[in-house]
Amino acid sequence: MTGGAGFIGSHLVDRLLELGWEICVVDDLSSGRLEWMKPHMDKKGFRFIQGDINDDRVLDQGLEGVEHVFHMAADPVIRGGFEDSQRRYSSVRNNILGTRALLEGMVRSGASRISFASSSVVYGEASVVPTPESYGPARPISIYGATKLAGEGLVTAYSHGMGLAYWIFRFANIVGPRASQGVVCDFIAKLRRNPQVLEILGDGRQEKCYMHVRDCVDAMLFCVERTENQILNLGTETPLSVNRVAEIVVDEMGLEGVRFAYSGGDRGWRGDLPRTHLDTRKLRSLGYRARMDSEEAVRSAVVELLSQ
């Protein structure tokens, strides 16, 4: 697994080990945390390699004996790509070139299956909402979204040319313990600094679907067991406004009289989407149902993040 020390990846590692999988994690720890791997270091069937997936030597070591690759590694920052050329380069290097390097490593090693962590932002400002996997053309409006769409293309091309089985998962907003970015983390941090006023980027009416990280991991494994060569939306059926997320955070922090201050406009930053709502009928047709809807996922995540 690449990126196994990250937010979603570390939860996936926990779950796979519970199920008896043997795992090798490759992570450069640029955004992951070694402390989430430490409980597993002495477990039979677990290996950890700190290194860059663009380094063939690291990849060849990590892929030895591996059949199924969960590709969770990425430069995870969506916001800020247009202001910082180094950030744009980092996204391209890690998300596109890193995916190409991994696929080449799989060809060398004989690994035959890949699950790729993509994102709902690949759709861009979709005219069909809820947005199904068949929607097109996909026109991402963020650098992150563009690199994820490019990664998807590499995965499907190598699948066609090299006979790899693939699963491409387009995530909704994933929330839960160990998260370090996103609106929930942002609101908690701001309210800890100033419990009287909460700055909200945009007008607060942006709507997005949220999925708890445990539901996300379970959905991935559910799909891997039942199908292959699929692109699948992973999310919930109920979008939530940013204002409602703010209300939940304020409520769970036990605060009163908090004033919301808006930066204005229909989005928080260049590349932000005012509304994302994934069509999850394909996922549900396989028999999967998330345990939490968006509001329950956000509330649970707030409680868990506050207790960290």
ChimeraX attribute file (.defattr): number of C-alpha atoms within 10 A of each C-alpha:
attribute: neighborCount
match mode: 1-to-1
recipient: residues
	/A:1	25
	/A:2	27
	/A:3	28
	/A:4	30
	/A:5	30
	/A:6	28
	/A:7	23
	/A:8	25
	/A:9	25
	/A:10	23
	/A:11	21
	/A:12	24
	/A:13	27
	/A:14	16
	/A:15	16
	/A:16	16
	/A:17	16
	/A:18	9
	/A:19	9
	/A:20	10
	/A:21	12
	/A:22	14
	/A:23	20
	/A:24	22
	/A:25	24
	/A:26	26
	/A:27	27
	/A:28	20
	/A:29	16
	/A:30	14
	/A:31	17
	/A:32	21
	/A:33	18
	/A:34	17
	/A:35	9
	/A:36	19
	/A:37	19
	/A:38	12
	/A:39	10
	/A:40	16
	/A:41	12
	/A:42	9
	/A:43	11
	/A:44	11
	/A:45	13
	/A:46	16
	/A:47	16
	/A:48	19
	/A:49	15
	/A:50	15
	/A:51	18
	/A:52	20
	/A:53	26
	/A:54	17
	/A:55	13
	/A:56	14
	/A:57	12
	/A:58	17
	/A:59	24
	/A:60	17
	/A:61	14
	/A:62	24
	/A:63	22
	/A:64	15
	/A:65	12
	/A:66	17
	/A:67	13
	/A:68	18
	/A:69	22
	/A:70	21
	/A:71	22
	/A:72	26
	/A:73	29
	/A:74	27
	/A:75	20
	/A:76	14
	/A:77	16
	/A:78	20
	/A:79	17
	/A:80	16
	/A:81	19
	/A:82	15
	/A:83	10
	/A:84	10
	/A:85	11
	/A:86	11
	/A:87	19
	/A:88	19
	/A:89	13
	/A:90	17
	/A:91	25
	/A:92	22
	/A:93	17
	/A:94	20
	/A:95	25
	/A:96	23
	/A:97	19
	/A:98	22
	/A:99	28
	/A:100	20
	/A:101	17
	/A:102	24
	/A:103	24
	/A:104	17
	/A:105	24
	/A:106	25
	/A:107	15
	/A:108	13
	/A:109	18
	/A:110	15
	/A:111	19
	/A:112	18
	/A:113	21
	/A:114	25
	/A:115	24
	/A:116	24
	/A:117	21
	/A:118	29
	/A:119	21
	/A:120	24
	/A:121	28
	/A:122	25
	/A:123	26
	/A:124	21
	/A:125	19
	/A:126	21
	/A:127	10
	/A:128	13
	/A:129	13
	/A:130	16
	/A:131	19
	/A:132	18
	/A:133	19
	/A:134	10
	/A:135	13
	/A:136	13
	/A:137	10
	/A:138	17
	/A:139	15
	/A:140	21
	/A:141	17
	/A:142	22
	/A:143	23
	/A:144	28
	/A:145	24
	/A:146	22
	/A:147	25
	/A:148	27
	/A:149	24
	/A:150	19
	/A:151	23
	/A:152	24
	/A:153	13
	/A:154	17
	/A:155	25
	/A:156	20
	/A:157	13
	/A:158	18
	/A:159	18
	/A:160	13
	/A:161	9
	/A:162	14
	/A:163	13
	/A:164	21
	/A:165	20
	/A:166	26
	/A:167	24
	/A:168	24
	/A:169	24
	/A:170	24
	/A:171	21
	/A:172	23
	/A:173	23
	/A:174	24
	/A:175	30
	/A:176	26
	/A:177	20
	/A:178	20
	/A:179	17
	/A:180	16
	/A:181	14
	/A:182	14
	/A:183	17
	/A:184	22
	/A:185	19
	/A:186	15
	/A:187	20
	/A:188	21
	/A:189	13
	/A:190	15
	/A:191	19
	/A:192	11
	/A:193	11
	/A:194	12
	/A:195	17
	/A:196	14
	/A:197	14
	/A:198	22
	/A:199	17
	/A:200	20
	/A:201	18
	/A:202	19
	/A:203	17
	/A:204	24
	/A:205	16
	/A:206	22
	/A:207	19
	/A:208	21
	/A:209	26
	/A:210	28
	/A:211	28
	/A:212	28
	/A:213	23
	/A:214	20
	/A:215	22
	/A:216	24
	/A:217	20
	/A:218	18
	/A:219	22
	/A:220	22
	/A:221	14
	/A:222	15
	/A:223	18
	/A:224	17
	/A:225	8
	/A:226	9
	/A:227	12
	/A:228	15
	/A:229	18
	/A:230	16
	/A:231	20
	/A:232	24
	/A:233	24
	/A:234	32
	/A:235	31
	/A:236	27
	/A:237	18
	/A:238	15
	/A:239	20
	/A:240	21
	/A:241	18
	/A:242	21
	/A:243	16
	/A:244	16
	/A:245	21
	/A:246	22
	/A:247	15
	/A:248	20
	/A:249	23
	/A:250	20
	/A:251	13
	/A:252	14
	/A:253	16
	/A:254	8
	/A:255	13
	/A:256	10
	/A:257	9
	/A:258	15
	/A:259	11
	/A:260	14
	/A:261	14
	/A:262	14
	/A:263	14
	/A:264	12
	/A:265	14
	/A:266	16
	/A:267	18
	/A:268	19
	/A:269	16
	/A:270	14
	/A:271	21
	/A:272	18
	/A:273	21
	/A:274	20
	/A:275	21
	/A:276	24
	/A:277	23
	/A:278	27
	/A:279	21
	/A:280	20
	/A:281	17
	/A:282	15
	/A:283	20
	/A:284	13
	/A:285	9
	/A:286	12
	/A:287	12
	/A:288	17
	/A:289	16
	/A:290	20
	/A:291	12
	/A:292	17
	/A:293	20
	/A:294	25
	/A:295	21
	/A:296	15
	/A:297	23
	/A:298	27
	/A:299	21
	/A:300	18
	/A:301	24
	/A:302	25
	/A:303	16
	/A:304	14
	/A:305	18
	/A:306	13
	/A:307	8
	/A:308	7
